[in-house]
C-alpha cells in the first residue's frame, strides 16, 4: 500500500436517510457543518436521499410502472412519422 495517499482524518459520522429518518454511524472523512445527537453523543451528520433502509432493491418493495400506457402514448405521438 502506498504511503501518504490515504486520508488520516477518519472519524465517526452519522448518515441520516431523509426518506425514513433512519440513522446509522460509520467512519468517514466527509465534511459536514451540521451535527446530530445519537445516544447522547454529537456526531457530524450527512443527509442522504436514499440508503439501504429505503432503497426498493434492498427492502423488496418494488413499484410497478404502467409501461403499457407509456408505450401506447409514444406510438400514438409518433404515428404521424411512419411512412
N, CA, C and O atoms as a GROMACS GRO file, in nm:
protein
  332
    1UNK      N    1   0.084  -0.117   0.000
    1UNK     CA    2   0.000   0.000   0.000
    1UNK      C    3   0.090   0.124   0.000
    1UNK      O    4   0.186   0.132   0.077
    2UNK      N    5   0.058   0.220  -0.085
    2UNK     CA    6   0.138   0.343  -0.093
    2UNK      C    7   0.120   0.426   0.032
    2UNK      O    8   0.011   0.433   0.089
    3UNK      N    9   0.226   0.490   0.074
    3UNK     CA   10   0.223   0.577   0.191
    3UNK      C   11   0.184   0.717   0.148
    3UNK      O   12   0.222   0.763   0.040
    4UNK      N   13   0.107   0.786   0.233
    4UNK     CA   14   0.076   0.927   0.212
    4UNK      C   15  -0.039   0.955   0.117
    4UNK      O   16  -0.065   1.072   0.088
    5UNK      N   17  -0.109   0.853   0.066
    5UNK     CA   18  -0.219   0.880  -0.027
    5UNK      C   19  -0.356   0.866   0.040
    5UNK      O   20  -0.456   0.909  -0.017
    6UNK      N   21  -0.362   0.807   0.158
    6UNK     CA   22  -0.489   0.787   0.225
    6UNK      C   23  -0.512   0.895   0.330
    6UNK      O   24  -0.419   0.932   0.401
    7UNK      N   25  -0.634   0.946   0.341
    7UNK     CA   26  -0.661   1.049   0.441
    7UNK      C   27  -0.648   0.991   0.581
    7UNK      O   28  -0.674   0.873   0.604
    8UNK      N   29  -0.607   1.076   0.674
    8UNK     CA   30  -0.593   1.030   0.812
    8UNK      C   31  -0.688   1.101   0.906
    8UNK      O   32  -0.668   1.100   1.028
    9UNK      N   33  -0.792   1.162   0.852
    9UNK     CA   34  -0.890   1.232   0.937
    9UNK      C   35  -1.022   1.155   0.946
    9UNK      O   36  -1.129   1.216   0.948
   10UNK      N   37  -1.015   1.023   0.953
   10UNK     CA   38  -1.136   0.942   0.970
   10UNK      C   39  -1.195   0.968   1.108
   10UNK      O   40  -1.123   0.977   1.206
   11UNK      N   41  -1.328   0.979   1.113
   11UNK     CA   42  -1.398   0.996   1.240
   11UNK      C   43  -1.537   0.936   1.225
   11UNK      O   44  -1.581   0.907   1.113
   12UNK      N   45  -1.606   0.918   1.334
   12UNK     CA   46  -1.743   0.865   1.330
   12UNK      C   47  -1.836   0.974   1.276
   12UNK      O   48  -1.832   1.088   1.321
   13UNK      N   49  -1.920   0.937   1.180
   13UNK     CA   50  -2.014   1.029   1.117
   13UNK      C   51  -2.150   0.961   1.114
   13UNK      O   52  -2.160   0.841   1.088
   14UNK      N   53  -2.256   1.038   1.141
   14UNK     CA   54  -2.392   0.987   1.133
   14UNK      C   55  -2.445   1.015   0.993
   14UNK      O   56  -2.439   1.128   0.945
   15UNK      N   57  -2.498   0.912   0.927
   15UNK     CA   58  -2.563   0.925   0.798
   15UNK      C   59  -2.712   0.911   0.821
   15UNK      O   60  -2.757   0.811   0.878
   16UNK      N   61  -2.790   1.010   0.776
   16UNK     CA   62  -2.935   1.010   0.801
   16UNK      C   63  -3.010   0.999   0.668
   16UNK      O   64  -2.994   1.083   0.580
   17UNK      N   65  -3.092   0.895   0.657
   17UNK     CA   66  -3.177   0.875   0.540
   17UNK      C   67  -3.299   0.964   0.557
   17UNK      O   68  -3.378   0.943   0.648
   18UNK      N   69  -3.315   1.063   0.470
   18UNK     CA   70  -3.423   1.161   0.485
   18UNK      C   71  -3.560   1.105   0.448
   18UNK      O   72  -3.661   1.163   0.486
   19UNK      N   73  -3.565   0.994   0.376
   19UNK     CA   74  -3.694   0.940   0.337
   19UNK      C   75  -3.762   0.861   0.449
   19UNK      O   76  -3.884   0.851   0.453
   20UNK      N   77  -3.683   0.805   0.541
   20UNK     CA   78  -3.744   0.729   0.651
   20UNK      C   79  -3.682   0.760   0.788
   20UNK      O   80  -3.709   0.690   0.886
   21UNK      N   81  -3.599   0.864   0.794
   21UNK     CA   82  -3.540   0.912   0.920
   21UNK      C   83  -3.447   0.810   0.988
   21UNK      O   84  -3.418   0.825   1.106
   22UNK      N   85  -3.402   0.708   0.915
   22UNK     CA   86  -3.310   0.609   0.970
   22UNK      C   87  -3.170   0.672   0.981
   22UNK      O   88  -3.127   0.744   0.891
   23UNK      N   89  -3.100   0.644   1.091
   23UNK     CA   90  -2.966   0.697   1.114
   23UNK      C   91  -2.871   0.580   1.138
   23UNK      O   92  -2.902   0.489   1.215
   24UNK      N   93  -2.755   0.583   1.072
   24UNK     CA   94  -2.653   0.483   1.100
   24UNK      C   95  -2.518   0.552   1.112
   24UNK      O   96  -2.493   0.654   1.048
   25UNK      N   97  -2.431   0.495   1.193
   25UNK     CA   98  -2.299   0.551   1.219
   25UNK      C   99  -2.192   0.469   1.148
   25UNK      O  100  -2.198   0.346   1.145
   26UNK      N  101  -2.095   0.539   1.093
   26UNK     CA  102  -1.980   0.474   1.032
   26UNK      C  103  -1.865   0.573   1.028
   26UNK      O  104  -1.884   0.693   1.049
   27UNK      N  105  -1.747   0.522   1.003
   27UNK     CA  106  -1.631   0.610   0.993
   27UNK      C  107  -1.625   0.671   0.854
   27UNK      O  108  -1.651   0.603   0.754
   28UNK      N  109  -1.591   0.800   0.847
   28UNK     CA  110  -1.587   0.870   0.720
   28UNK      C  111  -1.498   0.992   0.730
   28UNK      O  112  -1.466   1.039   0.840
   29UNK      N  113  -1.457   1.045   0.614
   29UNK     CA  114  -1.384   1.172   0.609
   29UNK      C  115  -1.472   1.283   0.553
   29UNK      O  116  -1.424   1.395   0.534
   30UNK      N  117  -1.600   1.254   0.526
   30UNK     CA  118  -1.691   1.353   0.467
   30UNK      C  119  -1.709   1.472   0.561
   30UNK      O  120  -1.723   1.455   0.682
   31UNK      N  121  -1.707   1.592   0.504
   31UNK     CA  122  -1.724   1.714   0.583
   31UNK      C  123  -1.871   1.748   0.597
   31UNK      O  124  -1.951   1.725   0.507
   32UNK      N  125  -1.906   1.804   0.712
   32UNK     CA  126  -2.042   1.846   0.738
   32UNK      C  127  -2.043   1.960   0.837
   32UNK      O  128  -1.965   1.961   0.933
   33UNK      N  129  -2.131   2.057   0.814
   33UNK     CA  130  -2.145   2.169   0.908
   33UNK      C  131  -2.252   2.141   1.012
   33UNK      O  132  -2.259   2.210   1.114
   34UNK      N  133  -2.338   2.041   0.986
   34UNK     CA  134  -2.446   2.007   1.077
   34UNK      C  135  -2.405   1.893   1.168
   34UNK      O  136  -2.318   1.812   1.135
   35UNK      N  137  -2.469   1.888   1.285
   35UNK     CA  138  -2.442   1.779   1.379
   35UNK      C  139  -2.574   1.716   1.421
   35UNK      O  140  -2.681   1.776   1.407
   36UNK      N  141  -2.565   1.595   1.474
   36UNK     CA  142  -2.681   1.520   1.520
   36UNK      C  143  -2.641   1.443   1.644
   36UNK      O  144  -2.533   1.385   1.650
   37UNK      N  145  -2.728   1.444   1.744
   37UNK     CA  146  -2.700   1.371   1.867
   37UNK      C  147  -2.758   1.230   1.858
   37UNK      O  148  -2.877   1.212   1.834
   38UNK      N  149  -2.672   1.130   1.877
   38UNK     CA  150  -2.712   0.990   1.874
   38UNK      C  151  -2.661   0.926   2.003
   38UNK      O  152  -2.541   0.924   2.029
   39UNK      N  153  -2.752   0.874   2.083
   39UNK     CA  154  -2.718   0.810   2.210
   39UNK      C  155  -2.636   0.900   2.301
   39UNK      O  156  -2.544   0.854   2.368
   40UNK      N  157  -2.668   1.029   2.302
   40UNK     CA  158  -2.601   1.124   2.391
   40UNK      C  159  -2.468   1.176   2.339
   40UNK      O  160  -2.403   1.254   2.408
   41UNK      N  161  -2.426   1.135   2.222
   41UNK     CA  162  -2.300   1.180   2.162
   41UNK      C  163  -2.331   1.257   2.036
   41UNK      O  164  -2.416   1.216   1.956
   42UNK      N  165  -2.263   1.370   2.017
   42UNK     CA  166  -2.286   1.454   1.899
   42UNK      C  167  -2.191   1.413   1.786
   42UNK      O  168  -2.070   1.403   1.805
   43UNK      N  169  -2.249   1.391   1.668
   43UNK     CA  170  -2.172   1.350   1.550
   43UNK      C  171  -2.201   1.445   1.435
   43UNK      O  172  -2.310   1.501   1.429
   44UNK      N  173  -2.106   1.464   1.343
   44UNK     CA  174  -2.139   1.534   1.218
   44UNK      C  175  -2.239   1.448   1.141
   44UNK      O  176  -2.231   1.325   1.146
   45UNK      N  177  -2.332   1.511   1.071
   45UNK     CA  178  -2.437   1.435   1.002
   45UNK      C  179  -2.430   1.462   0.852
   45UNK      O  180  -2.413   1.576   0.808
   46UNK      N  181  -2.444   1.355   0.774
   46UNK     CA  182  -2.455   1.363   0.629
   46UNK      C  183  -2.595   1.314   0.593
   46UNK      O  184  -2.634   1.204   0.630
   47UNK      N  185  -2.672   1.397   0.521
   47UNK     CA  186  -2.809   1.362   0.486
   47UNK      C  187  -2.811   1.292   0.350
   47UNK      O  188  -2.750   1.338   0.253
   48UNK      N  189  -2.883   1.180   0.345
   48UNK     CA  190  -2.895   1.100   0.223
   48UNK      C  191  -3.040   1.100   0.176
   48UNK      O  192  -3.132   1.103   0.258
   49UNK      N  193  -3.060   1.097   0.046
   49UNK     CA  194  -3.195   1.085  -0.009
   49UNK      C  195  -3.244   0.940  -0.004
   49UNK      O  196  -3.362   0.914   0.015
   50UNK      N  197  -3.152   0.847  -0.020
   50UNK     CA  198  -3.189   0.706  -0.022
   50UNK      C  199  -3.071   0.626   0.032
   50UNK      O  200  -2.955   0.660   0.008
   51UNK      N  201  -3.101   0.520   0.105
   51UNK     CA  202  -2.996   0.434   0.160
   51UNK      C  203  -3.045   0.289   0.155
   51UNK      O  204  -3.149   0.260   0.096
   52UNK      N  205  -2.970   0.200   0.215
   52UNK     CA  206  -3.006   0.058   0.214
   52UNK      C  207  -3.138   0.033   0.288
   52UNK      O  208  -3.202  -0.069   0.264
   53UNK      N  209  -3.179   0.124   0.376
   53UNK     CA  210  -3.303   0.104   0.451
   53UNK      C  211  -3.427   0.152   0.376
   53UNK      O  212  -3.539   0.122   0.416
   54UNK      N  213  -3.408   0.226   0.265
   54UNK     CA  214  -3.524   0.274   0.191
   54UNK      C  215  -3.520   0.239   0.042
   54UNK      O  216  -3.618   0.263  -0.028
   55UNK      N  217  -3.411   0.185  -0.007
   55UNK     CA  218  -3.400   0.152  -0.149
   55UNK      C  219  -3.485   0.028  -0.180
   55UNK      O  220  -3.477  -0.071  -0.108
   56UNK      N  221  -3.567   0.034  -0.286
   56UNK     CA  222  -3.656  -0.078  -0.318
   56UNK      C  223  -3.583  -0.211  -0.341
   56UNK      O  224  -3.638  -0.317  -0.312
   57UNK      N  225  -3.462  -0.207  -0.392
   57UNK     CA  226  -3.388  -0.330  -0.417
   57UNK      C  227  -3.357  -0.403  -0.286
   57UNK      O  228  -3.370  -0.525  -0.279
   58UNK      N  229  -3.317  -0.329  -0.185
   58UNK     CA  230  -3.281  -0.390  -0.057
   58UNK      C  231  -3.401  -0.420   0.031
   58UNK      O  232  -3.398  -0.515   0.110
   59UNK      N  233  -3.508  -0.342   0.019
   59UNK     CA  234  -3.626  -0.362   0.103
   59UNK      C  235  -3.723  -0.463   0.043
   59UNK      O  236  -3.806  -0.517   0.116
   60UNK      N  237  -3.713  -0.489  -0.088
   60UNK     CA  238  -3.804  -0.583  -0.152
   60UNK      C  239  -3.938  -0.521  -0.188
   60UNK      O  240  -4.030  -0.592  -0.230
   61UNK      N  241  -3.952  -0.391  -0.172
   61UNK     CA  242  -4.078  -0.322  -0.203
   61UNK      C  243  -4.063  -0.249  -0.336
   61UNK      O  244  -4.038  -0.129  -0.339
   62UNK      N  245  -4.079  -0.323  -0.444
   62UNK     CA  246  -4.066  -0.262  -0.576
   62UNK      C  247  -4.198  -0.202  -0.620
   62UNK      O  248  -4.305  -0.243  -0.573
   63UNK      N  249  -4.191  -0.107  -0.709
   63UNK     CA  250  -4.311  -0.042  -0.761
   63UNK      C  251  -4.329  -0.083  -0.907
   63UNK      O  252  -4.232  -0.088  -0.983
   64UNK      N  253  -4.451  -0.112  -0.946
   64UNK     CA  254  -4.481  -0.143  -1.085
   64UNK      C  255  -4.513  -0.013  -1.158
   64UNK      O  256  -4.588   0.071  -1.108
   65UNK      N  257  -4.455   0.002  -1.276
   65UNK     CA  258  -4.478   0.120  -1.357
   65UNK      C  259  -4.568   0.081  -1.473
   65UNK      O  260  -4.552  -0.026  -1.532
   66UNK      N  261  -4.662   0.166  -1.505
   66UNK     CA  262  -4.755   0.140  -1.614
   66UNK      C  263  -4.683   0.162  -1.747
   66UNK      O  264  -4.695   0.268  -1.808
   67UNK      N  265  -4.609   0.061  -1.791
   67UNK     CA  266  -4.533   0.075  -1.914
   67UNK      C  267  -4.622   0.062  -2.037
   67UNK      O  268  -4.592   0.120  -2.141
   68UNK      N  269  -4.730  -0.014  -2.027
   68UNK     CA  270  -4.818  -0.030  -2.143
   68UNK      C  271  -4.880   0.104  -2.182
   68UNK      O  272  -4.886   0.135  -2.301
   69UNK      N  273  -4.924   0.181  -2.088
   69UNK     CA  274  -4.980   0.312  -2.118
   69UNK      C  275  -4.878   0.405  -2.178
   69UNK      O  276  -4.911   0.485  -2.266
   70UNK      N  277  -4.756   0.396  -2.132
   70UNK     CA  278  -4.650   0.482  -2.184
   70UNK      C  279  -4.613   0.443  -2.326
   70UNK      O  280  -4.585   0.530  -2.408
   71UNK      N  281  -4.613   0.316  -2.356
   71UNK     CA  282  -4.580   0.270  -2.492
   71UNK      C  283  -4.688   0.313  -2.590
   71UNK      O  284  -4.658   0.360  -2.699
   72UNK      N  285  -4.815   0.296  -2.550
   72UNK     CA  286  -4.926   0.338  -2.636
   72UNK      C  287  -4.921   0.488  -2.662
   72UNK      O  288  -4.948   0.533  -2.774
   73UNK      N  289  -4.888   0.564  -2.561
   73UNK     CA  290  -4.880   0.709  -2.575
   73UNK      C  291  -4.768   0.746  -2.673
   73UNK      O  292  -4.784   0.835  -2.756
   74UNK      N  293  -4.654   0.676  -2.661
   74UNK     CA  294  -4.542   0.702  -2.752
   74UNK      C  295  -4.579   0.669  -2.895
   74UNK      O  296  -4.551   0.746  -2.987
   75UNK      N  297  -4.642   0.553  -2.916
   75UNK     CA  298  -4.680   0.511  -3.052
   75UNK      C  299  -4.779   0.608  -3.114
   75UNK      O  300  -4.766   0.642  -3.231
   76UNK      N  301  -4.877   0.653  -3.037
   76UNK     CA  302  -4.976   0.746  -3.093
   76UNK      C  303  -4.912   0.882  -3.122
   76UNK      O  304  -4.953   0.951  -3.216
   77UNK      N  305  -4.815   0.922  -3.044
   77UNK     CA  306  -4.749   1.052  -3.063
   77UNK      C  307  -4.666   1.052  -3.190
   77UNK      O  308  -4.665   1.151  -3.262
   78UNK      N  309  -4.597   0.941  -3.219
   78UNK     CA  310  -4.506   0.936  -3.333
   78UNK      C  311  -4.564   0.856  -3.451
   78UNK      O  312  -4.489   0.824  -3.543
   79UNK      N  313  -4.692   0.825  -3.450
   79UNK     CA  314  -4.754   0.753  -3.561
   79UNK      C  315  -4.753   0.836  -3.689
   79UNK      O  316  -4.748   0.780  -3.799
   80UNK      N  317  -4.758   0.967  -3.677
   80UNK     CA  318  -4.764   1.052  -3.794
   80UNK      C  319  -4.633   1.050  -3.874
   80UNK      O  320  -4.632   1.092  -3.990
   81UNK      N  321  -4.524   1.004  -3.816
   81UNK     CA  322  -4.395   1.000  -3.885
   81UNK      C  323  -4.372   0.871  -3.961
   81UNK      O  324  -4.271   0.858  -4.031
   82UNK      N  325  -4.464   0.774  -3.948
   82UNK     CA  326  -4.449   0.648  -4.022
   82UNK      C  327  -4.483   0.669  -4.168
   82UNK      O  328  -4.569   0.750  -4.201
   83UNK      N  329  -4.416   0.595  -4.255
   83UNK     CA  330  -4.440   0.609  -4.400
   83UNK      C  331  -4.542   0.511  -4.447
   83UNK      O  332  -4.575   0.508  -4.565
   0.00000   0.00000   0.00000
